[in-house]
Amino acid sequence: MPWSRIISGIIAIALALTASVLGGWYFTFMFMAIVYLGQLEYFELVRAKGIAPAAKTTIVVSLALLAIATVSSNLADAVMPVAGTFICFYLLFLPKLASIADISTSILGLFYCGYLPSYWIRLRSLGNPAVSNIPFDGYLPDIATINLIKHGNFAALPQGLTVTLLAFFCIWAADIGAYTIGKFFGRTRLSDISPKKTVEGSVFGVAGSIAVATIGSWFLHWAGSPWTGIALGLLIGITSLLGDLTESMMKRDAGVKDSGQLIPGHGGILDRADSYVFTAPLVYYFVTLLLPLLD
């Protein structure tokens, strides 16, 4: 594995962990940066197909959607259709008559790069308002909480923090496992969409996600553990893989190898964030709808 890939990966993980622990607007600002840069790359892929989307408008309303999700998770669902309507209205008044492709790619940009990532904001916000103890609705564990963590009581942390970190760890385990096993032991191609992905690597990646989620469910004392952990790990492992393939499909259609060159050894923002896009809503509803039924 190239050193540039390892170093940039370590830096990205450190930033993600710091923002995740702090939560509040710190976490939101991190995702705003990711969404902004990711949408720039997405619209470059779109323009490579000769399409003229409402890029600037979509980026603005997507960032507004993340901010609103920080203030009120429920309000974000109402903003999505309003934002989509606004984008369509904007395209109506352009000098050049907008095509169906212009409209659809703009709405997909809002959905794929704005609405779906907003679920990470909602997930991290679970339980955070009650424990915020630093400016900008942030959180830092106090001495009592740190002592509980030392004794293995991770449930003392806010639910949003523990679930967000668990989801991140599952995705990282899936990515690292799939990359390592696929590179050295992979023989069977998984899909023509992404020729480098192998069945062996993908299976091991999903297994890594299941292992991490199972251990996490035990530490967090989830009802139904270890089965709830196994289910979440399987869900994250498969969804992160499908998210990766979806982004590969878009790159293949646009005729490019990477979505960008921002991250040394990894490519663009979309190349690294593709595993996270579809995962967040499923994890959010798993935690907020399914787990309470098991208590």
N, C-alpha and C positions, 0 to 999 in steps of 0.2 A: 504494500500500500504506500503510495507516494507520501513523503513527509508533508507536502503542502496540504494534502487532503486531511492528514491527521491533525495538524496544527489548526487549520481553519475549523475542523470539526470540534476540537476542544474549546476553541474560543466561542463558537456558536452555542455549545452546550453550557458553558459558563454563563453566558448572557441570558440564555433561556432559564437556567436555574435561578439566577439572581432576580430576574423579572417575575418569575413564578412565585418565589417566596414573598416578595414585596407586594404583589397583587395590585389591586386598585388601578389607578391611572398609570402607574409604572408598567404594568402588564399590558395595558391598552396601548400605550405609546410604542412599546416594542412591536405589537401586532400592527399598529398603524404603519410603521416603517416597513414591515414585511409585506403588508397588503399594497402599499404604494409602489414599492419596487417590483413586487410580483405582477401587479397590473400593468406596469410599464412593459414588462417582458411579454405578458399575455397579448397586449395590443400590438406589439411588434410581430408576434406570430400571426395575428389576424391580418395585419397590413401586408405580410408576405404573400397572402392569398389574394391581394388586390381589393380588400374590403376596407371601407372607411367608417369605422365605428365612432360613437360619441365618447372618445377616450377620456378627455378631461372631465366631462360631466359625470361619467361613471365613476371615475376615481374620487371626485369630490363627494358624491353621495355615498360611496362605499366607506370613506373615512368618517363621514357623519353617522353612518349606520353603526360603526364600531363605538363611537362616542356615546350614542344613544343607548347601545347595549350595556355600556358601563353604568349609566344612570338608571336604566330600567330594562331588565331582560325582556319583559312582556311587550314593551313598547317597540322593540326591535322587529318583532313579527309584523306589526302594523306598518312600520316604515318601509319594509321591503316592497310591497305592492305600490305604495305611494312613490317610492324612488324609481321603480320600473316605469310607472306612468309618466313621471317627469322626464325620464330619458327619452321615451317615445315622443312626447310633446316637443322636446328639444330638437329631435331629428326632423320634425315636421317643418321647422322654420329655417332649415339650412338652404343655401342657394342651390345646391345640387340635390336632386330628388333622391332620398334615401331608399336603399334596396332592402329586401327582406333579410339579406345577409348582414347588412349594416345594423339593423334593429336586433336581430337574434344574437349576434356576437356581442353587442353592447349589453343586452340583458344577461347573457351567459357570464360576461365579465363581472357584472354586479352579483350574480348568484354564486359563481365559482370563487371569485376573489374577494367578495365582500360579505355576503350573507352567511355562507357556510363558515368562514373563519370567525364570525361574530359569536359562534357557539363556544369557542375557546374563552372568550370574554365572559360569557354567561357561566361556563363551567367553573372558572376561577373565582367568580363572584359568589358562589354558593357559600353562605355562612360568613362572608367577609365583612359585611357592614357591622356585624355585632362585635367583631374583634379588631377593627381598624384602630391602630394606635400611633400612626405617624401621618404626616401631611399627605394630601392627595389620596386619601382613603387607603393608604398602604398598611402593611402589617409586618411586624418583626416579633418573633417569639420572645417572650420574657423569660426570666431565669427559671420560674416554676415550670413553664412549658418545656424548656430545654432539659431540665432534670427528669421530667416525665419521659421525654424522648430517649434519654440515655438509658432508661429502664425498659425501652421497647414499646412504650405507650404512644404510638404515632397517631392514634385516634384523638390525642389532645390537640392536634393541629386543626385548623379550619378545614372543613370537608372539601371546599373548593381547591385548597392547596394540595391536599393529599391525593385527590382524584386526578387533578391536572398532572402532578408529578408522576403518578402511576401510569397514566396514559402516555406521557412522554417516554418513560422508561420502556414501556411495551413497544412503542414505535422504534426507539433506538435499538432495542434488542432484536426486533424483526429486521431492521435495516442492516445492522452489523452482521447478524447471523446469516442473512441471505447473501450479503456481499462476500463474506469470508468463505462460506461453504460453496457458494456458486463459483467463486474464482478458482478454488483449488480442487473441488470435487465434482463440480457441475458437469454433466454430460448431456442431459436431455433438455432441449430448448423448450421453454414454457410457451412462448407466443412469438409470432412473426412481428408483432407490434414492437417488441423490445428484444432483439436477438440475443443480447448478453444475459438475459434472465433465464435461469434454469429451474426445472422442477425441483431438483435437489436443494438448491438454495432457497427457493420459496417455501418448501415444506419445513426446512430447518428454521427459517425466519418466523413462520407462524408458530412453530413449536417454542421458539424463544419468547415470543410474546405471551404465549399461554403460561410458560413457566414463571415469568415475571409477574403476571397478573394473579396467578395462583398464590405465590408468596405474598404479594401485596394484600390480597383479600384476607389472608391469615393475620398479618400484622395489623390490619385495620378492623379486624373482628367483624367482618361482614356476615350477615345472615346468609345461611346456605353455603358458606365456605366449606370446601374448596370449589364447589361446583359453580358458584357465581364468578369466582376468579377465572376458572377455565373458560366459562362462556364469554366473559369480557375479553380475555386474551385472544380467543379465537376470533371474536368480532373485530378487534383492533388489528390483528395480524392479517386477516383477509382484506379488510377495508383499506388498510395502508397499502397493500399490494395492488389492489384495484385502482387506488388513487394514483399510484406510480405509473401503472399501465395507461391510465386515462391521459396523463400529461405526456407520456411517450407517444400516444396516438396523435395528440395535437401537434407535437414536434414533427412527427413523421409526415403528417399532412402538410405542414408548413415547409418541409424540406430542410430542417436544421437538425444538428446533432444535440446542441444544448440550447436551453432557453436564454442563456446569457453567459457572461464570464466573470460575474461579480465575486464569486467565492472560489478561491484557488483550489483546484483539485476536485471541485464539485460541480462547477458550472454556474448556473443562475439561481436566483431565489426559488423559482418554480421547481427547479431540479431537486432542491432540498426540501421544499415545503409540500410537495405533491402528496406525500404520505399522510399529511395532517388534515388535508382539506375535508375529505368525507368522514374522517374519524370523529371529529368533535361533536357533531349532532347526535351520532349514535351513542357515544359515551355519555353525553349529557342526559339523554332520555333513558339510558340504561340506569343511571344513578338516580334520577329524579322520579322515574315512573316505575321501574321494575324492582329496585332494591326496597323501596318502602312497602311493597306488597308482601315481602318476605319477612318483615319484622313482626 
